[in-house]
Amino acid sequence: MNILIIGPSWVGDMVMAQTLFTCLKQRHGDDCMIDVLAPDWSRPILERMPEVRSALSFPLGHGALELATRRRIGRSLAGQYDQAILLPNSLKSALVPFFADIPLRTGWRGEMRYGLLNDVRKLDKEAYPLMIERFMALAYESGAELPKPYPRPSLQIDPASRDAALAHFGLERDRPVLALCPGAEFGEAKRWPSEHYAAVAEARIRQGWQVWLFGSKNDHAVAEQIRGRLIPGLREESTNLCGDTSLAQAIDLLSCADAVVSNDSGLMHVAAALNRPLVAVYGSTSPGFTPPLADQVEMVRLGLDCSPCFDRTCRFGHYNCLRDLAPAQVDAALDRLVGDLLPDPQDS
């Protein structure tokens, strides 16, 4: 059984898609070969999933139609697959499997894809409230009960690759590492304030920890704001990696963290898939749809009457769901997760 997956366009979604790959292997056995057609940025994620045979490069940006390019890619894949499974719901995502004439083309109904798909599913959001359930259901016949317990994403780390990343950035693991992920591509309504992150960083550094900050180049400035709030002597115990690491390096370095504090973001799901002790901070969104899937997780949110709103910016302009979420709540969650890892301040 050779299956082509049309992958999602976001880091967190790609991590959660591993639950589908696991279900396909469970259903069809080890002879099931899974290839994923996805943007190049996702390759470091897919290469760390043992269920995936190949990550196939998809050269078009999010939202680009370029019908001729999609036809060319589809024809290049003709005759290679028994089934295609589409994770995006867009019409565009159905074109490559159609042009490849893959016999079975499975996906949710989405944007009027009748004809392009021949195994069209109608989504019952109450039956499948979690995104992973919506992914996993596509591995089975329509209406089939999902097997439990649900699989969880689990990214595999190559020690040599991790050591190379540590050496490249001159990082040592001589003290516990607190990883902070203060960014969120979705928008401001997912970003816990920099002053709150700084308070958590200061508390851990005073206890003998070091702090590494992760994110894209768009997050570099906010990470510097966090470091700028630390007094000299403490600031030097923090390292801003935002925008300097590749995604592969970020994944490998996150695997070194003794604890992670993150907004609801793609890196949150990466940290969960690495099974790192994780405090996930929620504002405008809810863990009811895309929770981090790991054993050692604390989800912190205020649950105001106006949240979750799922807006990119606060419609009231106050962002109280995040601003009023005090650092003490995150500190307490960290203590519950890794209290036994905390060094004695008298020894530091």
SERO-4910 file (N, C-alpha, C, O; in steps of 0.05 Angstrom, whole numbers):
BEGIN
 pado doro    nc1    nc2    nc3   cac1   cac2   cac3    cc1    cc2    cc3    oc1    oc2    oc3
  Met    A     17    -24      0      0      0      0     18     25      0     32     30     19
  Asn    A     17     40    -22     32     65    -24     13     88    -21     -6     90    -37
  Ile    A     18    106     -2     -1    127      4     14    154      2     35    158     13
  Leu    A      1    173    -13     11    200    -14     -6    218      4    -30    219      1
  Ile    A      8    232     22     -6    251     40     -1    279     29     22    286     24
  Ile    A    -22    294     26    -19    323     20    -19    337     47    -39    338     61
  Gly    A      5    347     55      9    356     82     -2    384     87     -7    399     68
  Pro    A     -5    391    112    -15    417    120      6    439    117     29    433    111
  Ser    A     -2    464    122     16    487    117     27    500    142     39    520    141
  Trp    A     22    488    166     31    500    191     47    479    206     43    455    205
  Val    A     67    489    222     85    472    237     69    454    256     73    429    256
  Gly    A     52    465    272     37    449    291     20    428    278     18    406    288
  Asp    A      6    435    256    -10    416    242      6    393    231     -2    370    232
  Met    A     30    399    221     47    378    210     56    359    232     57    335    228
  Val    A     62    370    256     69    353    278     46    334    285     49    310    289
  Met    A     22    346    287     -2    330    294     -9    310    273    -22    290    279
  Ala    A     -1    315    248     -7    296    226      6    269    231     -2    249    218
  Gln    A     26    267    248     39    242    253     19    222    265     23    197    262
  Thr    A     -2    231    278    -22    213    288    -35    197    265    -41    174    268
  Leu    A    -40    211    242    -51    197    219    -31    177    208    -39    154    202
  Phe    A     -6    184    206     14    166    195     15    140    213     18    118    202
  Thr    A     14    144    239     15    121    257     -9    103    253     -7     79    252
  Cys    A    -33    115    250    -57     99    245    -56     84    219    -64     61    218
  Leu    A    -44     96    198    -41     82    173    -23     58    176    -29     37    165
  Lys    A     -2     61    190     17     38    195      3     16    211      6     -7    206
  Gln    A    -13     25    231    -27      5    247    -48    -10    231    -52    -34    235
  Arg    A    -60      4    212    -81     -9    197    -70    -27    174    -80    -49    170
  His    A    -50    -17    160    -40    -31    136    -14    -47    141     -6    -62    124
  Gly    A     -1    -43    164     23    -57    170     48    -43    160     46    -22    148
  Asp    A     71    -55    165     96    -42    159    101    -39    129    118    -24    120
  Asp    A     86    -54    112     89    -52     83     76    -27     73     78    -21     49
  Cys    A     62    -12     89     49     13     81     71     34     79     84     41     98
  Met    A     74     45     55     95     65     50     81     92     48     63     96     32
  Ile    A     90    111     64     78    137     66     97    159     56    119    161     67
  Asp    A     89    173     36    104    197     27     87    221     32     62    220     30
  Val    A     99    244     38     85    268     45     94    290     26    117    297     24
  Leu    A     74    301     11     79    324     -7     74    349      9     51    354     17
  Ala    A     94    365     14     92    388     32    114    409     25    133    402     12
  Pro    A    111    433     35    132    454     31    158    445     43    159    429     62
  Asp    A    180    455     32    207    447     41    212    452     70    227    438     83
  Trp    A    199    473     81    205    480    109    198    457    128    209    454    150
  Ser    A    179    439    119    170    418    136    188    393    136    184    375    152
  Arg    A    208    393    119    225    369    117    238    361    143    239    338    150
  Pro    A    249    380    160    261    372    185    241    358    204    249    341    220
  Ile    A    216    365    202    195    352    219    191    323    208    192    304    223
  Leu    A    186    321    182    180    295    170    203    276    172    199    252    175
  Glu    A    228    286    170    251    269    172    254    257    200    269    238    203
  Arg    A    241    269    219    242    259    247    218    241    254    214    235    277
  Met    A    203    233    234    180    215    237    187    189    224    188    188    199
  Pro    A    191    168    239    199    142    226    177    130    208    183    112    192
  Glu    A    152    139    211    131    129    194    132    138    165    120    126    148
  Val    A    147    160    161    147    173    134    171    162    118    194    163    127
  Arg    A    165    152     94    187    143     76    202    166     64    226    168     64
  Ser    A    186    185     52    199    207     38    183    233     42    158    232     43
  Ala    A    197    255     44    185    282     44    189    293     16    211    298      7
  Leu    A    167    296      1    168    306    -26    164    336    -27    145    346    -14
  Ser    A    182    350    -41    181    379    -41    157    389    -57    154    381    -80
  Phe    A    142    408    -45    121    421    -60    129    451    -62    130    465    -42
  Pro    A    134    460    -86    148    486    -90    130    510    -88    140    533    -87
  Leu    A    104    507    -87     86    530    -87     80    540    -60     78    525    -41
  Gly    A     78    566    -57     71    579    -32     42    575    -25     26    567    -41
  His    A     36    581      1      9    578     11    -10    596     -5     -6    621     -6
  Gly    A    -31    585    -17    -51    600    -31    -46    603    -61    -63    612    -75
  Ala    A    -22    596    -71    -16    599    -99    -30    577   -115    -29    553   -108
  Leu    A    -43    584   -137    -57    565   -154    -38    552   -173    -33    528   -171
  Glu    A    -27    567   -192     -8    557   -212    -15    529   -222     -2    509   -217
  Leu    A    -37    528   -236    -49    503   -245    -30    486   -262    -29    462   -258
  Ala    A    -14    499   -279      5    484   -295     26    469   -278     33    447   -284
  Thr    A     35    483   -257     55    470   -240     43    446   -225     55    425   -222
  Arg    A     18    450   -216      5    428   -202      0    404   -221      3    381   -213
  Arg    A     -7    410   -246    -10    388   -265     16    374   -270     17    349   -271
  Arg    A     37    389   -272     64    377   -277     72    359   -254     81    336   -258
  Ile    A     68    369   -229     75    352   -206     58    327   -205     68    305   -200
  Gly    A     32    330   -210     14    308   -209     22    286   -229     23    263   -223
  Arg    A     28    294   -254     35    275   -275     61    261   -268     65    238   -276
  Ser    A     79    275   -254    105    262   -246    101    241   -225    118    224   -222
  Leu    A     78    242   -211     72    222   -190     53    200   -200     47    182   -184
  Ala    A     45    201   -225     25    181   -235     36    153   -233     59    148   -239
  Gly    A     19    135   -225     25    106   -224     40     98   -200     48     74   -198
  Gln    A     45    116   -180     62    109   -157     46    103   -132     57     91   -113
  Tyr    A     21    111   -131      6    109   -106    -21     96   -109    -34     98   -130
  Asp    A    -29     82    -87    -55     70    -86    -76     89    -75   -100     86    -81
  Gln    A    -68    107    -58    -86    125    -45    -73    152    -40    -49    153    -34
  Ala    A    -88    173    -41    -79    200    -32    -98    208     -9   -122    204    -11
  Ile    A    -87    220     11   -102    230     34    -95    260     36    -72    267     39
  Leu    A   -115    277     36   -111    306     36   -118    316     64   -140    313     73
  Leu    A    -99    330     76   -104    342    102   -115    371     99   -132    378    115
  Pro    A   -105    387     80   -119    413     76   -147    409     64   -152    389     51
  Asn    A   -164    428     69   -191    427     59   -195    444     34   -218    447     24
  Ser    A   -174    455     22   -176    472     -1   -180    456    -26   -172    433    -28
  Leu    A   -192    469    -46   -195    457    -72   -168    454    -85   -163    433    -98
  Lys    A   -150    473    -82   -123    472    -94   -108    447    -86    -94    435   -102
  Ser    A   -111    439    -60    -96    416    -50   -105    390    -63    -90    370    -61
  Ala    A   -129    389    -76   -139    365    -88   -129    362   -117   -134    341   -129
  Leu    A   -116    382   -128   -109    381   -156    -87    361   -163    -89    346   -182
  Val    A    -65    361   -147    -43    343   -152    -52    314   -152    -45    299   -171
  Pro    A    -66    304   -132    -75    276   -132    -93    270   -156    -92    248   -167
  Phe    A   -109    290   -164   -127    286   -187   -111    283   -213   -115    265   -228
  Phe    A    -91    301   -217    -75    300   -241    -57    275   -241    -50    265   -262
  Ala    A    -51    265   -217    -35    240   -215    -52    215   -220    -42    193   -222
  Asp    A    -78    219   -221    -97    197   -226    -94    175   -205    -95    151   -212
  Ile    A    -90    183   -180    -88    164   -158   -115    151   -154   -135    166   -152
  Pro    A   -117    125   -153   -143    111   -153   -162    120   -131   -186    123   -136
  Leu    A   -152    122   -107   -169    130    -84   -159    156    -73   -136    158    -64
  Arg    A   -177    176    -73   -169    203    -64   -188    212    -42   -212    217    -46
  Thr    A   -177    213    -17   -193    215      7   -189    242     20   -167    252     22
  Gly    A   -211    254     29   -209    279     44   -236    289     53   -257    278     44
  Trp    A   -236    309     71   -261    321     79   -273    338     57   -258    346     39
  Arg    A   -298    343     58   -312    355     35   -299    382     27   -295    387      4
  Gly    A   -294    399     47   -279    424     41   -292    441     20   -316    445     20
  Glu    A   -275    453      3   -284    472    -17   -294    459    -43   -281    461    -63
  Met    A   -317    447    -41   -330    436    -65   -311    420    -82   -305    427   -105
  Arg    A   -301    398    -71   -281    382    -85   -292    357    -98   -277    338   -105
  Tyr    A   -318    356   -101   -331    333   -115   -319    331   -143   -316    351   -157
  Gly    A   -312    306   -151   -299    302   -176   -269    300   -173   -256    282   -184
  Leu    A   -258    318   -158   -229    317   -152   -223    295   -132   -203    280   -135
  Leu    A   -240    292   -112   -239    270    -93   -260    249   -100   -282    256   -110
  Asn    A   -253    224    -96   -274    203    -99   -280    188    -74   -295    169    -74
  Asp    A   -268    197    -52   -275    187    -25   -279    212     -8   -262    219      9
  Val    A   -302    225    -11   -307    250      2   -321    245     28   -342    232     29
  Arg    A   -310    256     50   -321    252     76   -336    278     85   -326    300     80
  Lys    A   -358    275     99   -372    298    111   -364    299    141   -369    280    155
  Leu    A   -353    321    149   -342    323    176   -365    328    196   -381    346    193
  Asp    A   -365    312    217   -383    316    241   -365    327    263   -350    312    276
  Lys    A   -366    353    267   -348    366    286   -353    357    315   -334    357    331
  Glu    A   -377    349    321   -382    339    348   -370    311    352   -361    304    374
  Ala    A   -370    295    331   -359    268    333   -328    269    335   -315    253    348
  Tyr    A   -317    289    321   -288    293    320   -280    321    328   -273    337    311
  Pro    A   -281    327    354   -275    355    363   -246    362    361   -239    385    359
  Leu    A   -228    342    362   -199    347    361   -189    346    333   -198    330    317
  Met    A   -169    363    327   -157    362    301   -145    335    295   -147    325    273
  Ile    A   -132    323    315   -119    297    309   -141    276    303   -135    258    287
  Glu    A   -165    278    314   -186    259    307   -194    263    278   -200    243    264
  Arg    A   -194    288    269   -201    293    241   -180    283    222   -185    274    199
  Phe    A   -155    283    231   -133    271    215   -135    241    216   -135    228    195
  Met    A   -138    230    239   -137    201    243   -161    187    228   -157    165    217
  Ala    A   -184    200    228   -208    188    216   -203    182    186   -216    164    176
  Leu    A   -186    197    173   -181    192    145   -165    167    140   -162    159    116
  Ala    A   -154    154    160   -140    129    157   -159    105    155   -150     83    148
  Tyr    A   -184    109    162   -203     87    164   -227     92    146   -230    113    134
  Glu    A   -244     72    144   -269     74    129   -286     96    142   -285    100    167
  Ser    A   -303    108    126   -320    129    137   -338    118    159   -351     98    156
  Gly    A   -339    133    182   -355    125    204   -343    105    223   -355     98    243
  Ala    A   -319     96    217   -306     76    234   -299     89    261   -292    112    262
  Glu    A   -300     73    282   -292     83    309   -262     84    311   -248     65    303
  Leu    A   -252    106    321   -223    109    323   -212     92    346   -224     92    368
  Pro    A   -191     77    341   -179     60    362   -167     78    384   -155     99    379
  Lys    A   -169     69    409   -157     82    431   -138     63    445   -141     39    443
  Pro    A   -118     74    460   -112    102    463   -101    115    437    -89    101    420
  Tyr    A   -106    141    434    -97    154    410    -67    156    409    -54    159    430
  Pro    A    -55    153    386    -26    157    384    -19    186    389    -35    204    385
  Arg    A      6    190    397     16    217    401     40    222    383     55    204    378
  Pro    A     43    247    374     67    253    358     92    248    375     93    253    399
  Ser    A    112    238    361    138    232    375    160    235    354    164    218    337
  Leu    A    175    257    356    197    263    338    222    250    348    229    251    372
  Gln    A    237    238    330    261    223    336    285    241    332    288    254    311
  Ile    A    303    242    351    327    259    351    352    243    346    356    222    359
  Asp    A    368    252    327    395    240    323    415    254    341    419    278    338
  Pro    A    427    239    359    446    252    378    468    267    364    476    288    374
  Ala    A    478    257    342    500    271    328    490    298    317    505    318    318
  Ser    A    466    299    307    455    324    297    450    344    319    456    368    317
  Arg    A    441    334    342    437    351    366    463    362    376    465    386    382
  Asp    A    484    345    377    510    354    387    522    375    368    535    394    377
  Ala    A    517    372    342    527    391    323    513    418    327    526    439    324
  Ala    A    487    418    333    473    443    337    483    457    363    487    481    363
  Leu    A    488    441    384    499    453    408    526    466    403    531    488    413
  Ala    A    543    452    389    569    462    383    568    487    366    583    506    370
  His    A    550    487    346    548    510    328    541    536    343    552    557    336
  Phe    A    524    534    363    516    558    378    531    561    404    525    579    420
  Gly    A    550    544    409    566    546    433    550    543    459    556    556    479
  Leu    A    531    525    459    514    520    482    523    496    498    533    476    487
  Glu    A    520    498    524    528    477    542    503    468    558    484    483    562
  Arg    A    504    443    566    482    431    582    491    427    610    483    408    623
  Asp    A    508    445    620    518    442    647    499    451    669    503    445    692
  Arg    A    477    465    661    456    473    679    429    467    667    427    464    642
  Pro    A    408    465    682    381    460    671    374    482    651    381    505    654
  Val    A    361    474    629    354    492    607    324    497    608    308    479    606
  Leu    A    316    523    610    289    531    606    286    543    578    299    563    572
  Ala    A    270    531    561    265    541    534    240    558    535    219    550    545
  Leu    A    242    582    523    219    600    521    213    603    491    230    607    475
  Cys    A    187    601    485    178    604    457    157    626    457    133    621    458
  Pro    A    166    652    455    148    674    460    133    684    435    118    703    436
  Gly    A    137    671    412    124    680    388     99    665    382     92    646    395
  Ala    A     84    674    361     61    661    351     54    674    324     46    697    323
  Glu    A     56    658    303     51    669    276     22    677    273     16    694    257
  Phe    A      5    665    289    -24    671    286    -31    700    291    -47    712    277
  Gly    A    -18    711    312    -24    739    318    -20    746    347    -13    729    364
  Glu    A    -23    772    353    -18    783    379    -34    770    401    -25    768    424
  Ala    A    -58    761    394    -76    750    415    -67    722    424    -80    710    441
  Lys    A    -45    712    414    -34    687    424     -8    692    440      4    673    450
  Arg    A      1    718    441     28    723    452     26    733    481     16    755    487
  Trp    A     36    717    499     38    725    527     58    748    528     79    747    514
  Pro    A     54    769    545     71    792    544    100    787    551    106    769    566
  Ser    A    118    802    538    146    797    542    155    802    571    173    788    580
  Glu    A    142    821    585    149    825    613    143    801    630    157    796    650
  His    A    122    786    623    115    762    638    136    740    633    145    726    651
  Tyr    A    143    737    608    165    718    601    190    725    616    204    707    626
  Ala    A    197    751    617    221    759    630    220    753    660    241    745    672
  Ala    A    197    756    673    195    749    701    200    720    706    213    712    726
  Val    A    189    703    689    194    674    691    223    667    687    235    651    701
  Ala    A    235    680    667    264    676    661    281    684    685    299    669    693
  Glu    A    275    707    696    291    716    719    289    697    742    309    691    755
  Ala    A    265    688    748    262    670    771    278    644    767    290    635    786
  Arg    A    278    633    743    292    608    738    323    613    738    338    597    749
  Ile    A    332    635    726    360    641    726    371    644    755    393    634    761
  Arg    A    355    657    772    364    660    800    365    633    814    378    631    835
  Gln    A    351    613    804    352    587    815    374    569    803    376    545    810
  Gly    A    389    581    785    411    566    773    407    555    745    423    539    735
  Trp    A    385    563    732    379    554    705    392    572    685    400    595    691
  Gln    A    392    563    660    398    580    637    373    581    620    356    563    621
  Val    A    371    602    603    347    606    587    354    608    558    372    624    550
  Trp    A    341    592    541    344    594    512    317    602    500    296    591    507
  Leu    A    318    622    482    294    632    470    292    624    441    311    627    425
  Phe    A    269    612    433    266    600    407    244    615    391    225    625    403
  Gly    A    247    615    365    226    627    348    238    634    321    261    628    315
  Ser    A    221    646    304    230    655    278    244    682    279    246    694    300
  Lys    A    253    692    256    265    718    256    245    740    264    253    761    273
  Asn    A    219    734    260    198    754    268    196    756    298    185    775    309
  Asp    A    207    736    312    206    736    342    232    746    355    233    748    379
  His    A    252    753    338    277    761    349    274    786    367    287    788    388
  Ala    A    258    805    358    256    831    373    243    826    400    251    837    420
  Val    A    221    810    401    208    805    426    226    789    445    225    793    470
  Ala    A    243    771    434    261    757    451    282    776    463    291    773    486
  Glu    A    291    796    447    309    816    457    296    833    479    309    842    498
  Gln    A    270    839    475    255    853    496    256    837    523    259    849    544
  Ile    A    252    811    520    253    795    544    281    796    557    283    800    581
  Arg    A    301    793    542    329    794    552    335    822    563    349    824    584
  Gly    A    324    843    550    330    870    559    318    876    586    327    895    599
  Arg    A    299    861    595    286    865    621    302    851    643    296    854    667
  Leu    A    322    835    636    339    822    656    362    840    663    374    852    645
  Ile    A    369    841    688    391    858    696    418    846    688    419    821    684
  Pro    A    438    862    684    465    851    678    473    831    699    468    835    723
  Gly    A    485    809    690    491    787    708    471    764    705    478    741    706
  Leu    A    446    772    700    426    751    693    422    749    663    417    728    652
  Arg    A    423    772    650    419    773    621    438    754    607    431    741    587
  Glu    A    463    752    617    483    735    604    476    705    606    488    689    592
  Glu    A    457    698    623    449    670    625    427    663    606    415    641    608
  Ser    A    420    681    588    400    676    568    412    678    540    431    693    535
  Thr    A    400    663    521    410    663    493    386    666    474    368    650    475
  Asn    A    387    686    457    366    690    438    373    676    412    391    684    397
  Leu    A    359    654    407    363    638    383    343    644    361    344    632    339
  Cys    A    325    662    366    303    668    347    314    678    320    329    698    319
  Gly    A    307    664    299    316    672    273    344    663    265    352    666    242
  Asp    A    359    653    284    386    644    279    387    614    273    405    605    258
  Thr    A    369    599    283    369    570    279    353    563    254    334    577    247
  Ser    A    360    541    241    342    529    222    321    514    239    324    510    263
  Leu    A    299    505    226    279    490    240    291    464    251    285    455    273
  Ala    A    309    451    235    322    427    244    338    432    270    336    416    289
  Gln    A    353    454    270    369    460    294    351    466    318    356    458    340
  Ala    A    329    481    313    310    488    334    299    463    347    297    461    371
  Ile    A    291    443    330    280    418    341    301    404    358    295    394    380
  Asp    A    325    402    347    346    387    362    353    401    388    357    388    409
  Leu    A    354    428    388    360    442    413    337    442    433    342    440    457
  Leu    A    313    443    423    290    440    441    290    413    455    280    411    478
  Ser    A    300    393    442    301    367    455    319    367    480    318    348    496
  Cys    A    336    387    482    354    389    505    341    403    529    352    403    551
  Ala    A    318    415    525    306    431    546    296    414    569    285    392    565
  Asp    A    301    423    594    290    410    617    262    419    623    247    406    638
  Ala    A    254    442    611    226    452    613    222    472    591    241    485    582
  Val    A    197    475    582    190    493    561    166    510    569    147    499    580
  Val    A    167    536    564    143    553    566    137    564    539    155    576    526
  Ser    A    113    560    529    107    568    502     79    579    499     60    570    513
  Asn    A     75    598    480     49    605    471     37    581    456     51    562    450
  Asp    A     12    583    449     -1    564    432     10    568    403      0    585    389
  Ser    A     30    552    396     44    557    371     54    530    360     51    509    373
  Gly    A     67    532    337     79    507    326    100    496    343    102    471    346
  Leu    A    117    513    355    138    503    373    127    490    398    140    472    409
  Met    A    103    498    406     90    484    428     86    455    421     91    437    438
  His    A     76    450    397     71    422    389     97    407    384     99    383    390
  Val    A    118    421    375    144    408    373    154    399    400    164    377    403
  Ala    A    152    417    420    162    410    447    146    387    458    158    369    471
  Ala    A    120    386    453    104    363    463    112    338    449    114    317    462
  Ala    A    118    339    423    126    315    408    154    306    416    161    283    411
  Leu    A    169    323    429    195    316    440    193    306    469    212    299    482
  Asn    A    168    307    479    162    298    507    177    314    527    187    303    547
  Arg    A    180    340    523    192    358    542    171    368    562    148    373    554
  Pro    A    178    371    587    159    383    606    151    411    596    168    428    591
  Leu    A    125    415    593    115    438    578     93    453    593     74    441    602
  Val    A     96    479    595     75    497    603     65    512    579     80    527    566
  Ala    A     40    507    572     28    519    548      9    542    557     -9    538    573
  Val    A     14    566    547     -1    590    555    -22    596    534    -15    599    510
  Tyr    A    -47    597    542    -69    602    523    -82    628    529    -87    636    552
  Gly    A    -88    643    508   -103    668    510   -128    667    494   -150    659    504
  Ser    A   -126    675    468   -150    676    451   -159    649    441   -181    646    430
  Thr    A   -142    629    444   -148    602    433   -154    583    456   -153    590    480
  Ser    A   -160    558    449   -169    539    469   -154    512    465   -150    505    442
  Pro    A   -147    499    487   -135    472    484   -156    451    476   -149    427    473
  Gly    A   -181    459    473   -202    440    466   -200    430    437   -214    410    431
  Phe    A   -184    442    420   -183    434    392   -155    423    385   -153    402    372
  Thr    A   -134    437    393   -107    428    386    -90    429    411    -71    444    413
  Pro    A    -96    412    431    -79    412    455    -52    400    450    -49    383    432
  Pro    A    -31    407    466     -6    393    464     -9    365    473    -22    360    494
  Leu    A      2    346    459     -2    317    464     23    305    476     41    296    462
  Ala    A     24    305    502     47    294    516     38    288    545     17    296    554
  Asp    A     56    274    559     50    266    587     54    289    607     38    293    625
  Gln    A     75    305    602     83    325    622     75    353    612     92    368    602
  Val    A     50    359    614     39    384    604     22    398    625      5    385    638
  Glu    A     26    424    628      8    441    644     -3    462    625     13    477    613
  Met    A    -29    464    623    -41    484    606    -52    507    623    -69    501    641
  Val    A    -43    531    619    -49    554    636    -66    574    620    -58    583    599
  Arg    A    -89    580    630   -107    600    617   -125    612    638   -130    599    659
  Leu    A   -136    636    633   -154    649    652   -183    641    647   -199    641    666
  Gly    A   -190    636    622   -218    629    616   -237    652    620   -259    648    631
  Leu    A   -230    676    611   -248    699    613   -273    694    596   -274    678    578
  Asp    A   -294    710    602   -319    707    588   -316    712    558   -330    701    542
  Cys    A   -296    729    550   -292    736    522   -273    716    508   -267    720    484
  Ser    A   -263    696    522   -245    677    509   -256    649    512   -269    643    532
  Pro    A   -249    631    493   -233    636    470   -248    650    448   -271    642    442
  Cys    A   -236    670    436   -249    684    414   -237    676    387   -250    680    366
  Phe    A   -213    665    387   -199    656    363   -193    679    344   -189    675    320
  Asp    A   -192    704    355   -185    727    338   -155    731    339   -142    724    358
  Arg    A   -144    742    317   -116    748    316   -108    772    333    -86    773    344
  Thr    A   -126    791    335   -122    814    352   -147    817    370   -169    809    362
  Cys    A   -143    828    394   -165    831    413   -185    851    403   -178    874    398
  Arg    A   -210    843    401   -231    861    391   -237    883    411   -248    904    403
  Phe    A   -229    880    436   -233    901    456   -207    917    461   -208    937    474
  Gly    A   -185    908    450   -160    922    452   -145    919    478   -124    931    482
  His    A   -155    902    497   -142    900    523   -124    875    526   -106    875    542
  Tyr    A   -129    854    512   -114    829    514   -112    819    543    -92    808    551
  Asn    A   -134    822    558   -133    815    586   -130    785    590   -120    776    611
  Cys    A   -138    769    571   -135    740    574   -106    732    576    -99    711    587
  Leu    A    -88    749    567    -59    744    569    -46    763    589    -29    754    605
  Arg    A    -53    788    588    -40    808    606    -45    801    636    -28    805    653
  Asp    A    -69    792    641    -77    786    669    -68    758    678    -72    750    701
  Leu    A    -56    743    660    -46    717    667    -18    720    679      1    724    664
  Ala    A    -16    719    705      8    728    719     31    707    717     25    683    715
  Pro    A     56    717    717     78    698    717     78    678    739     88    656    736
  Ala    A     66    685    762     65    666    784     50    641    777     57    619    787
  Gln    A     30    643    759     15    619    751     33    600    735     31    576    737
  Val    A     49    612    718     68    596    702     90    584    719     98    561    716
  Asp    A    100    600    738    120    590    757    110    566    772    124    547    776
  Ala    A     85    568    781     74    546    797     71    521    779     76    499    788
  Ala    A     63    525    754     61    502    736     88    490    731     90    465    729
  Leu    A    109    506    728    136    495    725    144    479    749    156    458    747
  Asp    A    138    489    772    145    475    797    131    448    798    143    428    806
  Arg    A    106    447    789     92    421    789    104    401    769    105    377    774
  Leu    A    115    412    748    126    394    727    155    385    734    161    361    731
  Val    A    171    404    743    200    398    745    211    407    772    235    414    774
  Gly    A    195    407    792    205    416    818    229    401    828    246    413    841
  Asp    A    231    375    821    253    359    831    279    365    815    300    356    823
  Leu    A    277    379    793    300    387    778    313    413    787    336    419    779
  Leu    A    299    428    803    309    454    811    333    451    829    332    437    849
  Pro    A    355    464    821    379    463    838    375    479    863    360    498    864
  Asp    A    389    472    884    388    487    909    402    514    904    425    515    898
  Pro    A    387    537    908    399    563    904    425    567    920    442    583    912
  Gln    A    427    554    943    451    557    960    476    545    947    499    551    954
  Asp    A    471    526    927    493    513    914    501    528    888    522    522    876
  Ser    A    486    548    880    492    562    855    511    585    859    518    599    841
***
